[in-house]
Amino acid sequence: MTITEHGEADFRYGATYGGINRSDDVIFVQISAMNTRTVDQKKALYRRIAELLGDEPGIRADDLFINLVEGTRENWSLGRGLAQYA
């Protein structure tokens, strides 16, 4: 997991991109995973993340932008220059 915080001067986002009204409290979540999940599983994941972050710490669903980046098994190296999943 990587968490990066940006100051207001160093962070630009579309406050109404996609027809969603975001505040300055917007959070971008990017998940890297293998391409193994169905569309329905992905939708359920997004809903659950929004639900949990809405409960604690109280993030508005409109301020949550999730990006799932998928790759195939041969695109992962966990170290030592090896493709452990290939």
VMD Tcl script that builds the backbone (N, CA, C; Angstrom):
set m [mol new atoms 258]
animate dup $m
set s [atomselect $m all]
$s set {name element resname resid chain x y z} {
  {N N MET 1 A 0.846 -1.167 0.000}
  {CA C MET 1 A 0.000 0.000 0.000}
  {C C MET 1 A 0.895 1.234 0.000}
  {N N THR 2 A 0.517 2.198 -0.781}
  {CA C THR 2 A 1.213 3.474 -0.829}
  {C C THR 2 A 0.204 4.581 -0.574}
  {N N ILE 3 A 0.527 5.464 0.333}
  {CA C ILE 3 A -0.328 6.619 0.604}
  {C C ILE 3 A 0.488 7.867 0.323}
  {N N THR 4 A -0.049 8.730 -0.525}
  {CA C THR 4 A 0.630 9.967 -0.882}
  {C C THR 4 A -0.330 11.126 -0.674}
  {N N GLU 5 A 0.098 12.094 0.095}
  {CA C GLU 5 A -0.734 13.272 0.332}
  {C C GLU 5 A -0.155 14.438 -0.453}
  {N N HIS 6 A -1.027 15.187 -1.095}
  {CA C HIS 6 A -0.603 16.327 -1.902}
  {C C HIS 6 A -1.212 17.604 -1.342}
  {N N GLY 7 A -0.417 18.667 -1.329}
  {CA C GLY 7 A -0.921 19.974 -0.939}
  {C C GLY 7 A -1.809 20.543 -2.031}
  {N N GLU 8 A -2.610 21.509 -1.679}
  {CA C GLU 8 A -3.563 22.101 -2.617}
  {C C GLU 8 A -2.886 22.617 -3.886}
  {N N ALA 9 A -1.711 23.216 -3.758}
  {CA C ALA 9 A -1.006 23.772 -4.919}
  {C C ALA 9 A -0.464 22.688 -5.845}
  {N N ASP 10 A -0.318 21.465 -5.343}
  {CA C ASP 10 A 0.276 20.374 -6.121}
  {C C ASP 10 A -0.739 19.328 -6.566}
  {N N PHE 11 A -2.015 19.614 -6.421}
  {CA C PHE 11 A -3.033 18.605 -6.701}
  {C C PHE 11 A -4.169 19.207 -7.515}
  {N N ARG 12 A -4.407 18.655 -8.675}
  {CA C ARG 12 A -5.494 19.122 -9.539}
  {C C ARG 12 A -6.429 17.942 -9.805}
  {N N TYR 13 A -7.718 18.211 -9.807}
  {CA C TYR 13 A -8.701 17.179 -10.112}
  {C C TYR 13 A -9.925 17.832 -10.730}
  {N N GLY 14 A -10.713 17.047 -11.422}
  {CA C GLY 14 A -11.950 17.544 -12.014}
  {C C GLY 14 A -13.068 17.495 -10.984}
  {N N ALA 15 A -13.447 18.646 -10.460}
  {CA C ALA 15 A -14.435 18.712 -9.377}
  {C C ALA 15 A -15.801 18.176 -9.787}
  {N N THR 16 A -16.080 18.152 -11.090}
  {CA C THR 16 A -17.369 17.630 -11.554}
  {C C THR 16 A -17.202 16.582 -12.646}
  {N N TYR 17 A -16.014 16.014 -12.764}
  {CA C TYR 17 A -15.746 15.006 -13.799}
  {C C TYR 17 A -16.701 13.822 -13.642}
  {N N GLY 18 A -17.284 13.385 -14.744}
  {CA C GLY 18 A -18.195 12.250 -14.732}
  {C C GLY 18 A -19.543 12.541 -14.098}
  {N N GLY 19 A -19.855 13.829 -13.914}
  {CA C GLY 19 A -21.130 14.199 -13.328}
  {C C GLY 19 A -21.204 14.002 -11.825}
  {N N ILE 20 A -20.043 13.880 -11.166}
  {CA C ILE 20 A -19.967 13.721 -9.712}
  {C C ILE 20 A -19.430 15.023 -9.130}
  {N N ASN 21 A -20.075 15.545 -8.097}
  {CA C ASN 21 A -19.631 16.785 -7.451}
  {C C ASN 21 A -18.685 16.472 -6.299}
  {N N ARG 22 A -17.393 16.691 -6.532}
  {CA C ARG 22 A -16.368 16.404 -5.530}
  {C C ARG 22 A -15.983 17.662 -4.766}
  {N N SER 23 A -15.600 17.463 -3.520}
  {CA C SER 23 A -15.110 18.571 -2.700}
  {C C SER 23 A -13.586 18.537 -2.688}
  {N N ASP 24 A -12.987 19.452 -1.959}
  {CA C ASP 24 A -11.529 19.458 -1.821}
  {C C ASP 24 A -11.036 18.306 -0.949}
  {N N ASP 25 A -11.941 17.502 -0.412}
  {CA C ASP 25 A -11.571 16.332 0.389}
  {C C ASP 25 A -11.498 15.060 -0.447}
  {N N VAL 26 A -11.465 15.203 -1.769}
  {CA C VAL 26 A -11.458 14.050 -2.669}
  {C C VAL 26 A -10.287 13.106 -2.366}
  {N N ILE 27 A -10.549 11.820 -2.497}
  {CA C ILE 27 A -9.532 10.786 -2.288}
  {C C ILE 27 A -9.510 9.900 -3.526}
  {N N PHE 28 A -8.318 9.668 -4.050}
  {CA C PHE 28 A -8.140 8.768 -5.180}
  {C C PHE 28 A -7.531 7.471 -4.664}
  {N N VAL 29 A -8.177 6.361 -4.971}
  {CA C VAL 29 A -7.691 5.040 -4.579}
  {C C VAL 29 A -7.354 4.296 -5.859}
  {N N GLN 30 A -6.123 3.808 -5.964}
  {CA C GLN 30 A -5.740 3.003 -7.115}
  {C C GLN 30 A -5.338 1.627 -6.618}
  {N N ILE 31 A -5.947 0.611 -7.194}
  {CA C ILE 31 A -5.701 -0.772 -6.811}
  {C C ILE 31 A -5.038 -1.476 -7.981}
  {N N SER 32 A -3.906 -2.114 -7.727}
  {CA C SER 32 A -3.235 -2.936 -8.734}
  {C C SER 32 A -3.523 -4.391 -8.405}
  {N N ALA 33 A -4.019 -5.128 -9.387}
  {CA C ALA 33 A -4.393 -6.520 -9.148}
  {C C ALA 33 A -4.286 -7.312 -10.446}
  {N N MET 34 A -4.364 -8.620 -10.312}
  {CA C MET 34 A -4.415 -9.472 -11.498}
  {C C MET 34 A -5.822 -9.450 -12.066}
  {N N ASN 35 A -5.926 -9.695 -13.341}
  {CA C ASN 35 A -7.205 -9.685 -14.035}
  {C C ASN 35 A -7.933 -11.005 -13.779}
  {N N THR 36 A -8.548 -11.115 -12.585}
  {CA C THR 36 A -9.209 -12.366 -12.201}
  {C C THR 36 A -10.634 -12.153 -11.714}
  {N N ARG 37 A -11.116 -10.929 -11.682}
  {CA C ARG 37 A -12.428 -10.648 -11.111}
  {C C ARG 37 A -13.453 -10.310 -12.191}
  {N N THR 38 A -14.698 -10.664 -11.921}
  {CA C THR 38 A -15.781 -10.344 -12.849}
  {C C THR 38 A -16.194 -8.884 -12.665}
  {N N VAL 39 A -16.959 -8.384 -13.614}
  {CA C VAL 39 A -17.467 -7.014 -13.517}
  {C C VAL 39 A -18.319 -6.868 -12.257}
  {N N ASP 40 A -19.155 -7.852 -11.967}
  {CA C ASP 40 A -19.998 -7.773 -10.766}
  {C C ASP 40 A -19.165 -7.748 -9.491}
  {N N GLN 41 A -18.076 -8.507 -9.444}
  {CA C GLN 41 A -17.187 -8.486 -8.277}
  {C C GLN 41 A -16.540 -7.116 -8.112}
  {N N LYS 42 A -16.157 -6.505 -9.213}
  {CA C LYS 42 A -15.544 -5.175 -9.158}
  {C C LYS 42 A -16.549 -4.137 -8.657}
  {N N LYS 43 A -17.762 -4.196 -9.164}
  {CA C LYS 43 A -18.802 -3.263 -8.715}
  {C C LYS 43 A -19.071 -3.429 -7.223}
  {N N ALA 44 A -19.118 -4.684 -6.767}
  {CA C ALA 44 A -19.337 -4.945 -5.339}
  {C C ALA 44 A -18.180 -4.400 -4.510}
  {N N LEU 45 A -16.955 -4.537 -5.019}
  {CA C LEU 45 A -15.780 -4.009 -4.326}
  {C C LEU 45 A -15.877 -2.495 -4.177}
  {N N TYR 46 A -16.207 -1.800 -5.256}
  {CA C TYR 46 A -16.316 -0.341 -5.202}
  {C C TYR 46 A -17.381 0.093 -4.193}
  {N N ARG 47 A -18.544 -0.580 -4.230}
  {CA C ARG 47 A -19.618 -0.247 -3.279}
  {C C ARG 47 A -19.164 -0.458 -1.840}
  {N N ARG 48 A -18.481 -1.578 -1.599}
  {CA C ARG 48 A -18.058 -1.898 -0.230}
  {C C ARG 48 A -17.005 -0.917 0.272}
  {N N ILE 49 A -16.065 -0.551 -0.576}
  {CA C ILE 49 A -15.052 0.434 -0.183}
  {C C ILE 49 A -15.731 1.751 0.176}
  {N N ALA 50 A -16.669 2.192 -0.662}
  {CA C ALA 50 A -17.381 3.450 -0.395}
  {C C ALA 50 A -18.175 3.352 0.905}
  {N N GLU 51 A -18.799 2.214 1.133}
  {CA C GLU 51 A -19.573 2.018 2.363}
  {C C GLU 51 A -18.679 2.077 3.597}
  {N N LEU 52 A -17.581 1.345 3.574}
  {CA C LEU 52 A -16.685 1.297 4.735}
  {C C LEU 52 A -16.029 2.646 5.009}
  {N N LEU 53 A -15.558 3.324 3.955}
  {CA C LEU 53 A -14.927 4.627 4.159}
  {C C LEU 53 A -15.959 5.695 4.513}
  {N N GLY 54 A -17.208 5.473 4.141}
  {CA C GLY 54 A -18.270 6.380 4.554}
  {C C GLY 54 A -18.573 6.240 6.039}
  {N N ASP 55 A -18.541 4.987 6.516}
  {CA C ASP 55 A -18.783 4.738 7.941}
  {C C ASP 55 A -17.648 5.277 8.799}
  {N N GLU 56 A -16.442 5.009 8.398}
  {CA C GLU 56 A -15.254 5.413 9.172}
  {C C GLU 56 A -14.104 5.600 8.202}
  {N N PRO 57 A -13.618 6.752 7.968}
  {CA C PRO 57 A -13.661 7.992 8.733}
  {C C PRO 57 A -14.717 9.001 8.296}
  {N N GLY 58 A -15.705 8.602 7.529}
  {CA C GLY 58 A -16.765 9.533 7.143}
  {C C GLY 58 A -16.546 10.203 5.800}
  {N N ILE 59 A -15.927 9.505 4.867}
  {CA C ILE 59 A -15.671 10.067 3.535}
  {C C ILE 59 A -16.957 10.018 2.714}
  {N N ARG 60 A -17.290 11.135 2.099}
  {CA C ARG 60 A -18.461 11.172 1.216}
  {C C ARG 60 A -18.204 10.299 -0.007}
  {N N ALA 61 A -19.210 9.552 -0.434}
  {CA C ALA 61 A -19.064 8.693 -1.611}
  {C C ALA 61 A -18.686 9.507 -2.846}
  {N N ASP 62 A -19.151 10.758 -2.931}
  {CA C ASP 62 A -18.810 11.614 -4.071}
  {C C ASP 62 A -17.338 12.024 -4.068}
  {N N ASP 63 A -16.678 11.904 -2.943}
  {CA C ASP 63 A -15.263 12.276 -2.837}
  {C C ASP 63 A -14.329 11.075 -2.978}
  {N N LEU 64 A -14.858 9.946 -3.402}
  {CA C LEU 64 A -14.053 8.735 -3.530}
  {C C LEU 64 A -13.957 8.339 -4.994}
  {N N PHE 65 A -12.750 8.372 -5.530}
  {CA C PHE 65 A -12.474 8.028 -6.924}
  {C C PHE 65 A -11.620 6.770 -6.888}
  {N N ILE 66 A -12.121 5.667 -7.430}
  {CA C ILE 66 A -11.404 4.390 -7.386}
  {C C ILE 66 A -11.006 3.991 -8.795}
  {N N ASN 67 A -9.760 3.570 -8.948}
  {CA C ASN 67 A -9.226 3.117 -10.230}
  {C C ASN 67 A -8.600 1.747 -10.018}
  {N N LEU 68 A -9.141 0.732 -10.692}
  {CA C LEU 68 A -8.602 -0.625 -10.609}
  {C C LEU 68 A -7.749 -0.880 -11.843}
  {N N VAL 69 A -6.461 -1.107 -11.637}
  {CA C VAL 69 A -5.529 -1.369 -12.728}
  {C C VAL 69 A -5.208 -2.856 -12.709}
  {N N GLU 70 A -5.561 -3.543 -13.786}
  {CA C GLU 70 A -5.361 -4.989 -13.828}
  {C C GLU 70 A -4.253 -5.369 -14.798}
  {N N GLY 71 A -3.567 -6.419 -14.440}
  {CA C GLY 71 A -2.526 -6.960 -15.295}
  {C C GLY 71 A -2.614 -8.476 -15.310}
  {N N THR 72 A -1.928 -9.056 -16.242}
  {CA C THR 72 A -1.884 -10.514 -16.306}
  {C C THR 72 A -0.750 -11.031 -15.429}
  {N N ARG 73 A -0.748 -12.317 -15.169}
  {CA C ARG 73 A 0.212 -12.925 -14.239}
  {C C ARG 73 A 1.674 -12.628 -14.606}
  {N N GLU 74 A 1.984 -12.628 -15.885}
  {CA C GLU 74 A 3.381 -12.415 -16.287}
  {C C GLU 74 A 3.840 -10.974 -16.091}
  {N N ASN 75 A 2.935 -10.078 -15.756}
  {CA C ASN 75 A 3.290 -8.673 -15.557}
  {C C ASN 75 A 3.674 -8.341 -14.126}
  {N N TRP 76 A 3.818 -9.340 -13.271}
  {CA C TRP 76 A 4.143 -9.115 -11.868}
  {C C TRP 76 A 5.494 -9.720 -11.526}
  {N N SER 77 A 6.316 -8.936 -10.861}
  {CA C SER 77 A 7.541 -9.437 -10.247}
  {C C SER 77 A 7.512 -9.000 -8.794}
  {N N LEU 78 A 7.599 -9.953 -7.895}
  {CA C LEU 78 A 7.578 -9.656 -6.467}
  {C C LEU 78 A 8.975 -9.423 -5.922}
  {N N GLY 79 A 9.969 -9.468 -6.800}
  {CA C GLY 79 A 11.350 -9.244 -6.400}
  {C C GLY 79 A 12.285 -10.229 -7.074}
  {N N ARG 80 A 13.594 -9.952 -6.954}
  {CA C ARG 80 A 14.656 -10.802 -7.501}
  {C C ARG 80 A 14.622 -10.919 -9.020}
  {N N GLY 81 A 13.868 -10.052 -9.682}
  {CA C GLY 81 A 13.794 -10.099 -11.135}
  {C C GLY 81 A 13.047 -11.306 -11.667}
  {N N LEU 82 A 12.243 -11.940 -10.833}
  {CA C LEU 82 A 11.496 -13.130 -11.229}
  {C C LEU 82 A 10.035 -12.784 -11.504}
  {N N ALA 83 A 9.413 -13.565 -12.347}
  {CA C ALA 83 A 7.969 -13.446 -12.592}
  {C C ALA 83 A 7.301 -14.603 -11.847}
  {N N GLN 84 A 7.110 -14.422 -10.552}
  {CA C GLN 84 A 6.670 -15.506 -9.681}
  {C C GLN 84 A 5.316 -16.101 -10.060}
  {N N TYR 85 A 4.436 -15.327 -10.639}
  {CA C TYR 85 A 3.098 -15.827 -10.965}
  {C C TYR 85 A 2.997 -16.397 -12.377}
  {N N ALA 86 A 4.026 -16.208 -13.185}
  {CA C ALA 86 A 3.963 -16.662 -14.586}
  {C C ALA 86 A 4.247 -18.146 -14.697}
}
mol reanalyze $m
mol bondsrecalc $m
mol representation Tube
mol addrep $m
